[in-house]
């Protein structure tokens, strides 16, 4: 079947893209496509195709299907951040030792 798909792609050279399935069939008929090529085009899903390679890939997939990994669920929090609440408490004076801060 790969030979037929390749012949069909050659036959479709020059078709204005993107093209719907019926436009591809009309172009193939103008190019005197045989019954085998027309049958392949009739088997296509009814939608627009952006490239001739897309037509070939739809008829005979050659690209590997890459599974999309599922994201892992988040882990539970491990507790308070370092320095407890002082981690998120803004100090009006940068560099000043806070009361109740860690002993230095």
Secondary structure as GFF3:
##gff-version 3
##sequence-region A 1 104
A	DSSP	alpha_helix	2	11	.	.	.	ID=ss1
A	DSSP	beta_strand	19	20	.	.	.	ID=ss2
A	DSSP	alpha_helix	21	30	.	.	.	ID=ss3
A	DSSP	alpha_helix	35	42	.	.	.	ID=ss4
A	DSSP	beta_strand	48	49	.	.	.	ID=ss5
A	DSSP	alpha_helix	52	59	.	.	.	ID=ss6
A	DSSP	three_ten_helix	84	87	.	.	.	ID=ss7
###
